[in-house]
């Protein structure tokens, strides 16, 4: 998942429906009853679920969405070959079958993946879902006018690099074969053991060619999930979903589909969303949000109210906020300078600036602290809770700066508690104790994103972050540290511009593994190896706190998304 300012855009996180991973997620007083209001906590079918969001669910076309695990609202309409396991905590970080009977059968050293569709799959009009529909859905995601989705398929599929989609190239992609109506085979350029994770992306949604209306498809995409779109106003600002009567739980064991109707209203101020969820008046009593967290001030108020506190869901998404160095810029070309800053950082003050320990957890590893990522605990430059100024001064002297030095830290002016002025000031104050004078350079959001992601303008010292497209070390480490992914004329995310042959080779070796547990261990070891080069200073992993209305039941928060899974929710 790209940096939020670049993606909030299209996932999750994010997005996204995207949105949004260490330790089990807290769901409420009775695990699956997040209301705390007593009474019947058993989830029941029926009613209307209201969704109050800040960002519109724009580009509601499976080709254009960039989601994690299929997204939140999108996954109610779009089913894919595989999906995320709809379970609490670490169990929710697993990939499971969705339209397919299994998570895929690899062959030829994981360069060929075969899937068989379940029998009895239907669209909202009662027609059968076929493998050809999935192939077509993927192909249309290559059309320039439908861009925005995850980029992997263009790189991974044989002969797909220059494909322009079915509107311009009627022949389609020969790398995707459909020998019969229930079988689909993918031929890849290189081994990709994590292909089952990619198959959760909405580009793997079946699209019936006869119903494809191009750029207008988002107005009424044909549903393969438990709900169909009956209203889409102002490019996703107001979405209304109603039951797809041809959907059957017998061929979908992941989505519960309790409510009769889902009413999604977006474009709301975050403070207004939290106030409405807190008051829970009228329809808002059966409301949730898929993109708005509680901020520090709001959380303080909620924590002091027992009833409200019982309605807060806590989750962790695989994301790391960190300081990035560009070794092409002096004095950051000197490893000892980078190490000195690593020792000088005061993570306690950074966490306070991020909203406190309830909203941020200290990080000393680049990978998030979850098993699915391959997390291996390490602290190569132990700064303690408040920084080690003495060690930092010692390293600066060895680097040729016995009297300290002056550097510039670039940050975002947006008040996001991640890369914002508060975090930058906390870093500035800590480094001052080590004899490092930090000048702050704040940029407006779009300018900040453009500046740090262009190798021509990338600063030497800046705040940034990275989140995972799926819960594994692969999409976390490769985009940031694989030298072959350095982009010289476009958006570059390899901030350290690292091009280490041994790192590149290990990434390739891990990608060949189809045993995801074995791969996770290797990702963890690689994280530690890269960490020794001090190209980043991990600061913290965010914690997500979100309110739900008082009549909401069956709150499930997985370590895949870190937020409430709308497909599991029931209303009282």
C-alpha positions in Angstrom: 0.0 0.0 0.0 1.5 3.2 -1.0 2.1 6.1 1.3 -1.4 7.4 2.4 -1.1 10.7 0.8 -0.4 8.9 -2.5 -3.1 6.3 -2.0 -5.8 7.8 -0.1 -6.8 8.0 -3.2 -7.7 4.9 -4.5 -7.2 1.5 -0.5 -7.5 1.3 2.8 -6.0 1.3 4.2 -6.6 2.1 2.5 -9.9 3.9 1.0 -10.3 3.6 1.1 -12.1 1.2 1.9 -8.8 0.4 2.0 -7.8 1.4 5.2 -6.3 0.2 6.9 -2.2 -5.3 12.4 0.5 -6.3 16.3 -1.4 -8.1 18.9 -5.1 -9.1 19.1 -7.7 -6.6 18.3 -10.0 -5.5 21.1 -13.6 -5.6 20.1 -15.7 -4.6 23.1 -16.9 -5.9 26.4 -18.2 -9.2 25.2 -15.8 -9.7 22.3 -18.4 -9.6 19.5 -20.7 -7.1 21.2 -19.1 -3.7 20.9 -22.2 -1.8 22.0 -21.8 -2.2 25.8 -25.5 -1.4 26.1 -26.6 -4.8 27.4 -29.5 -6.7 26.1 -29.4 -9.2 23.2 -25.9 -9.3 21.8 -26.7 -12.0 19.3 -26.4 -10.7 15.7 -29.6 -10.8 13.8 -30.5 -10.3 10.1 -32.4 -7.2 9.0 -32.3 -3.4 9.4 -30.2 -0.7 7.8 -26.6 -0.1 8.5 -25.4 3.5 8.1 -21.8 4.2 7.2 -20.5 7.7 8.0 -17.3 8.5 6.2 -15.0 11.4 5.4 -13.8 10.3 2.0 -16.3 9.4 -0.8 -16.1 5.8 -2.1 -15.1 7.2 -5.5 -14.1 5.1 -8.5 -16.5 2.3 -7.5 -15.2 0.1 -10.3 -13.2 -3.0 -9.4 -10.6 -2.1 -12.0 -9.9 1.2 -10.5 -9.8 0.5 -6.8 -6.6 0.0 -4.9 -7.6 -1.8 -1.7 -6.1 -4.1 0.9 -7.8 -7.5 0.9 -10.6 -6.3 -1.4 -11.5 -3.3 0.7 -14.3 -2.7 3.1 -17.4 -1.4 1.4 -16.2 -2.8 -2.0 -16.0 -6.3 -0.7 -19.8 -6.2 -0.1 -20.3 -6.0 -3.9 -17.1 -7.4 -5.4 -16.0 -11.0 -4.7 -12.5 -12.1 -5.8 -10.7 -15.4 -6.2 -9.4 -15.2 -2.7 -10.1 -12.9 0.3 -8.9 -12.0 3.8 -10.1 -14.2 6.6 -12.9 -12.4 8.4 -11.8 -13.0 11.9 -10.4 -11.1 14.8 -6.7 -10.3 15.4 -4.0 -12.5 13.9 -6.4 -15.1 12.5 -7.7 -12.3 10.2 -4.3 -11.9 8.6 -4.7 -15.2 6.6 -5.7 -15.4 3.0 -8.6 -17.8 2.3 -10.7 -18.9 -0.8 -13.5 -16.7 -2.0 -14.9 -17.4 -5.4 -12.3 -20.2 -5.8 -12.3 -23.5 -4.1 -8.8 -23.0 -2.6 -6.1 -20.3 -2.4 -4.5 -21.5 -5.7 -2.4 -24.4 -6.9 1.2 -23.4 -7.8 3.3 -25.2 -10.4 6.5 -24.7 -12.4 8.2 -23.1 -9.4 5.3 -20.8 -8.6 5.3 -19.3 -12.0 1.9 -20.9 -12.9 -1.1 -20.6 -10.6 -4.4 -22.5 -11.2 -7.8 -21.8 -9.7 -11.1 -23.6 -9.8 -14.3 -21.7 -9.2 -16.9 -22.9 -6.8 -20.1 -24.3 -8.4 -23.3 -22.3 -8.2 -21.8 -18.8 -8.2 -24.3 -16.1 -9.4 -24.4 -12.5 -10.3 -27.2 -10.2 -9.1 -29.2 -11.0 -12.2 -29.0 -14.7 -11.7 -26.6 -15.5 -14.5 -23.6 -17.7 -13.7 -20.1 -16.4 -12.9 -17.5 -17.9 -15.1 -13.7 -17.9 -15.3 -13.9 -15.9 -18.5 -15.6 -13.1 -16.5 -12.6 -13.0 -14.1 -10.2 -13.0 -17.0 -12.1 -10.1 -18.6 -12.3 -8.2 -15.3 -8.5 -8.4 -15.0 -8.0 -7.4 -18.6 -10.2 -4.3 -18.4 -8.1 -3.1 -15.4 -5.2 -2.6 -17.9 -7.3 0.0 -19.9 -5.7 3.5 -19.3 -9.2 5.0 -18.7 -9.7 2.6 -15.8 -6.3 2.9 -14.2 -5.8 3.2 -10.4 -5.7 -0.3 -9.2 -2.8 -2.3 -7.8 0.1 -2.3 -10.3 1.4 -5.9 -9.7 -0.4 -7.7 -12.6 1.4 -5.6 -15.3 4.7 -6.6 -13.8 3.9 -10.2 -12.9 1.9 -11.5 -15.9 3.8 -12.8 -19.0 3.5 -10.3 -21.8 1.4 -7.8 -19.9 3.9 -4.9 -19.6 2.5 -3.0 -22.7 -1.1 -4.4 -22.7 -3.7 -1.6 -23.1 -6.9 -3.5 -22.1 -9.7 -5.1 -24.1 -11.1 -1.9 -25.6 -8.0 -1.4 -27.7 -6.7 -5.0 -27.8 -9.4 -7.5 -28.4 -7.0 -10.5 -28.3 -6.7 -10.2 -24.5 -3.9 -11.5 -22.3 -2.5 -14.9 -23.3 -1.0 -15.2 -19.9 -4.5 -15.9 -18.5 -6.1 -19.1 -19.7 -9.6 -20.3 -19.2 -9.8 -23.9 -20.3 -13.3 -24.3 -19.1 -16.0 -22.1 -17.3 -14.7 -22.9 -13.8 -10.9 -23.0 -14.4 -8.5 -20.1 -14.7 -4.7 -20.3 -15.1 -2.1 -17.5 -14.7 1.3 -17.6 -16.2 3.9 -15.3 -14.4 7.2 -13.9 -15.5 8.9 -15.1 -12.3 8.1 -17.1 -9.2 5.5 -15.3 -6.9 4.7 -17.3 -3.8 2.4 -14.6 -2.6 0.0 -14.7 -5.6 -2.9 -15.8 -3.4 -2.6 -12.4 -1.6 -2.7 -10.5 -4.8 -5.8 -12.4 -5.8 -7.7 -10.6 -3.0 -7.4 -7.3 -5.0 -10.6 -6.1 -6.7 -9.1 -6.5 -10.1 -9.9 -10.2 -9.7 -13.6 -9.4 -9.5 -15.6 -11.1 -12.3 -17.1 -8.6 -14.8 -19.6 -9.9 -17.5 -18.4 -8.5 -20.8 -21.9 -7.9 -22.0 -22.7 -5.6 -19.1 -19.4 -3.6 -19.2 -20.2 0.1 -19.8 -16.6 1.3 -19.5 -16.0 4.4 -17.4 -19.7 4.4 -16.5 -19.6 0.8 -15.0 -19.0 2.3 -11.5 -22.5 3.7 -11.5 -23.9 0.2 -11.5 -21.3 -2.6 -11.3 -22.8 -6.0 -11.5 -22.6 -7.6 -8.1 -21.0 -10.9 -7.3 -21.3 -10.3 -3.5 -24.1 -10.1 -1.0 -25.2 -6.6 -1.9 -25.9 -4.7 -5.1 -25.6 -1.0 -5.8 -29.0 0.7 -6.1 -27.8 4.3 -5.8 -24.4 6.0 -6.4 -24.6 9.8 -6.2 -21.8 12.3 -6.7 -19.1 9.7 -7.4 -19.6 7.6 -4.3 -20.5 10.4 -1.9 -23.8 8.6 -1.3 -24.0 4.9 -1.9 -27.0 2.7 -1.2 -26.6 -1.1 -1.3 -29.4 -3.6 -1.0 -29.4 -7.4 -0.9 -28.3 -9.4 -3.9 -31.0 -12.1 -3.8 -28.9 -14.5 -5.9 -26.0 -14.4 -3.4 -25.9 -17.5 -1.2 -24.0 -18.1 2.1 -23.6 -21.7 0.9 -20.9 -20.5 -1.5 -19.6 -17.6 0.6 -18.5 -18.5 4.2 -16.8 -15.1 4.8 -19.5 -12.4 4.5 -22.3 -12.5 7.0 -24.6 -10.0 5.3 -26.8 -9.3 8.3 -28.3 -5.9 7.4 -30.9 -5.6 4.6 -29.5 -2.2 3.5 -26.2 -0.4 3.7 -26.4 3.4 3.4 -23.0 5.0 2.9 -22.8 8.8 3.4 -19.5 10.5 2.8 -17.9 14.0 2.6 -18.4 14.5 6.3 -16.0 16.2 8.7 -14.2 13.7 11.0 -15.3 15.6 14.1 -18.9 15.5 13.0 -18.7 11.7 12.3 -17.4 11.0 15.8 -19.9 13.3 17.4 -22.8 11.6 15.6 -21.5 8.1 16.5 -21.1 9.2 20.1 -24.6 10.6 20.3 -26.1 7.6 18.4 -29.4 9.4 17.8 -31.9 7.9 15.3 -30.2 6.1 12.3 -26.8 7.0 13.8 -27.4 4.4 16.5 -26.9 1.8 13.8 -23.9 3.5 12.3 -20.2 2.8 11.8 -17.3 4.5 10.0 -14.8 2.8 7.7 -12.3 5.7 7.5 -12.4 7.9 10.6 -10.3 7.4 13.7 -10.7 9.0 17.1 -8.1 11.7 17.6 -6.2 12.3 20.9 -8.7 14.9 22.2 -11.7 12.8 21.3 -10.2 9.7 22.7 -9.6 11.4 26.0 -13.3 12.3 26.3 -14.4 8.8 25.3 -12.1 7.1 27.7 -13.8 8.9 30.6 -17.2 7.6 29.6 -17.8 3.9 30.4 -20.6 3.5 27.9 -18.7 5.2 25.1 -15.5 3.4 25.9 -17.3 0.1 25.5 -18.2 1.2 21.9 -14.6 1.7 20.8 -12.9 -0.9 18.5 -9.1 -1.1 18.6 -7.1 -2.4 15.7 -3.6 -2.6 14.3 -2.8 -2.3 10.6 0.6 -3.1 9.1 2.0 0.3 8.9 5.3 2.0 10.0 6.0 5.7 10.4 9.7 6.4 10.1 12.5 8.9 9.4 14.0 8.3 6.0 17.5 9.2 4.9 18.7 9.9 1.4 22.4 8.8 1.4 23.0 10.8 -1.8 22.7 14.0 0.3 25.4 15.0 2.7 26.0 14.4 5.6 23.6 11.4 5.4 26.0 9.6 3.1 28.0 8.9 6.3 26.5 5.8 8.0 27.8 7.1 11.4 25.6 10.2 11.0 22.6 8.1 10.3 23.4 5.9 13.3 23.9 8.9 15.5 20.4 10.1 14.7 19.0 6.6 15.3 20.5 6.7 18.8 19.3 10.3 19.5 15.6 9.8 18.7 13.3 10.1 21.7 10.4 7.7 20.9 8.5 8.6 24.0 8.2 12.2 22.8 7.3 11.1 19.3 4.5 8.9 20.6 3.2 11.7 22.7 3.2 13.9 19.6 1.3 11.1 17.7 -1.5 11.2 20.3 -0.1 9.0 23.1 0.4 5.3 23.6 -3.2 4.5 23.0 -2.7 5.6 19.3 0.9 4.7 18.6 3.3 1.9 19.6 7.1 2.4 19.6 8.9 0.8 16.6 12.5 -0.3 16.4 12.0 -2.6 13.4 10.9 -1.6 10.0 8.5 -4.5 9.7 5.3 -4.2 11.8 5.3 -6.3 14.9 3.0 -9.1 13.6 3.7 -12.7 12.9 2.3 -12.6 9.3 4.9 -10.0 8.3 7.8 -12.1 9.7 8.4 -9.7 12.6 11.8 -10.4 14.3 12.4 -8.2 17.3 15.6 -6.2 17.1 16.9 -2.8 18.2 20.3 -2.3 16.5 20.7 1.3 17.8 19.2 1.2 21.3 18.0 4.6 22.2 15.9 3.6 25.2 12.6 5.3 25.7 14.0 8.8 25.6 17.1 8.7 23.4 20.8 8.1 23.9 22.4 11.5 23.4 25.8 10.4 24.7 26.1 7.5 22.2 24.9 9.9 19.4 27.6 12.4 20.3 30.3 9.7 20.3 29.3 8.6 16.8 29.2 12.2 15.5 32.7 12.7 16.7 33.8 9.6 14.8 32.0 10.9 11.8 34.0 14.1 11.9 31.5 16.3 13.7 32.9 16.8 17.2 31.0 20.0 17.6 27.7 18.7 16.2 26.0 19.6 12.9 23.0 21.3 11.4 20.5 19.5 9.2 17.1 20.1 7.7 14.1 17.8 8.4 11.3 17.9 5.8 7.8 17.2 7.0 4.1 17.5 5.9 2.1 20.5 7.2 -1.0 18.4 7.3 -2.2 17.7 10.9 -2.1 13.9 10.5 -0.1 13.0 13.6 2.2 10.9 11.4 4.4 13.1 9.3 3.1 16.4 10.7 4.8 19.4 12.6 4.2 17.8 16.0 6.3 14.7 15.1 8.9 16.9 13.4 9.2 19.1 16.5 9.6 16.0 18.8 12.5 14.8 16.6 14.0 18.3 16.6 14.0 18.5 20.4 15.5 15.1 20.9 18.4 15.6 18.4 19.2 19.0 20.0 20.3 17.1 23.1 22.9 15.2 21.0 24.3 18.4 19.5 22.3 18.2 16.2 20.5 21.4 15.2 17.4 20.5 13.2 15.8 23.1 10.9 12.2 22.2 10.0 10.9 22.5 6.4 7.2 22.0 6.2 5.5 21.5 2.9 1.8 21.4 1.9 0.5 17.9 1.5 0.6 17.5 -2.3 3.9 19.3 -2.6 5.3 17.2 0.2 4.3 13.9 -1.4 5.6 15.0 -4.8 8.9 16.1 -3.3 9.8 13.1 -1.3 8.8 10.6 -4.0 11.0 12.1 -6.8 14.6 11.1 -6.8 15.5 14.5 -8.3 14.0 16.4 -5.3 14.1 13.9 -2.5 15.5 15.6 0.7 18.2 14.0 2.7 16.2 13.8 5.9 12.4 13.5 6.1 9.4 11.9 7.7 7.3 9.3 5.9 5.6 6.0 6.3 4.6 2.8 4.6 1.7 0.4 4.8 1.2 -3.1 3.4 -1.0 -4.1 0.4 -1.3 -7.4 2.3 0.0 -8.7 5.6 3.4 -10.0 4.5 7.0 -8.8 4.4 7.1 -8.8 0.6 5.0 -5.7 -0.2 6.6 -4.0 2.8 10.3 -4.5 2.1 10.5 -4.9 -1.7 9.1 -1.5 -2.8 11.3 0.3 -0.3 14.6 -1.6 -0.5 14.7 -3.5 -3.8 17.1 -1.6 -6.0 15.3 -2.7 -9.2 12.2 -0.8 -8.0 14.0 2.6 -8.0 12.0 4.9 -10.3 14.0 7.7 -11.8 11.2 9.3 -13.8 8.1 8.9 -11.6 7.0 8.1 -8.1 9.9 6.4 -6.3 9.4 4.8 -2.9 12.9 3.4 -2.4 13.8 6.4 -0.2 17.3 5.2 0.6 17.9 4.4 -3.1 19.3 1.1 -1.9 20.5 -1.2 -4.7 22.2 -4.1 -2.8 22.7 -7.2 -4.9 22.4 -9.5 -1.9 19.2 -7.8 -0.8 17.7 -8.1 -4.3 18.7 -11.8 -4.5 17.1 -12.6 -1.1 13.9 -10.9 -2.2 13.8 -13.1 -5.3 14.6 -16.2 -3.2 11.8 -15.5 -0.8 9.3 -14.8 -3.6 9.8 -18.3 -4.8 8.4 -19.8 -1.5 4.8 -20.9 -1.4 5.1 -21.8 2.2 4.1 -18.4 3.6 5.2 -19.2 7.2 8.7 -20.1 5.9 8.7 -16.9 3.8 7.7 -14.8 6.8 10.8 -16.0 8.7 13.0 -15.0 5.8 11.4 -11.6 5.6 12.1 -11.0 9.2 15.8 -11.9 8.9 16.0 -9.6 5.8 14.5 -6.7 7.7 17.2 -7.0 10.3 19.9 -7.2 7.7 18.7 -4.0 6.0 18.1 -2.3 9.3 21.9 -2.5 10.0 22.4 0.0 7.2 20.5 2.6 9.1 18.6 3.9 6.0 15.5 4.5 8.2 14.7 5.2 11.8 11.5 3.4 12.6 9.4 5.6 15.0 6.0 4.0 15.6 3.2 1.8 14.4 -0.3 3.4 14.5 -3.2 2.1 16.6 -6.7 2.6 15.3 -9.5 3.6 17.6 -13.0 3.9 16.1 -16.4 4.4 17.6 -19.5 2.5 16.6 -23.2 3.3 17.2 -24.9 1.9 20.3 -26.9 -0.6 18.3 -24.0 -2.2 16.4 -23.3 -5.9 17.0 -20.6 -8.4 15.9 -17.6 -6.1 15.6 -14.7 -8.0 14.0 -11.3 -6.3 13.6 -8.6 -8.3 11.9 -4.8 -7.7 11.7 -5.2 -7.4 7.9 -7.1 -4.1 7.9 -7.0 -3.0 11.5 -10.5 -1.7 11.3 -14.1 -3.0 11.7 -15.0 -5.4 9.0 -18.3 -4.2 7.6 -19.2 -7.6 6.2 -19.6 -9.0 9.7 -21.7 -6.2 11.3 -25.2 -6.6 12.5 -27.6 -3.9 13.8 -29.8 -4.4 16.9 
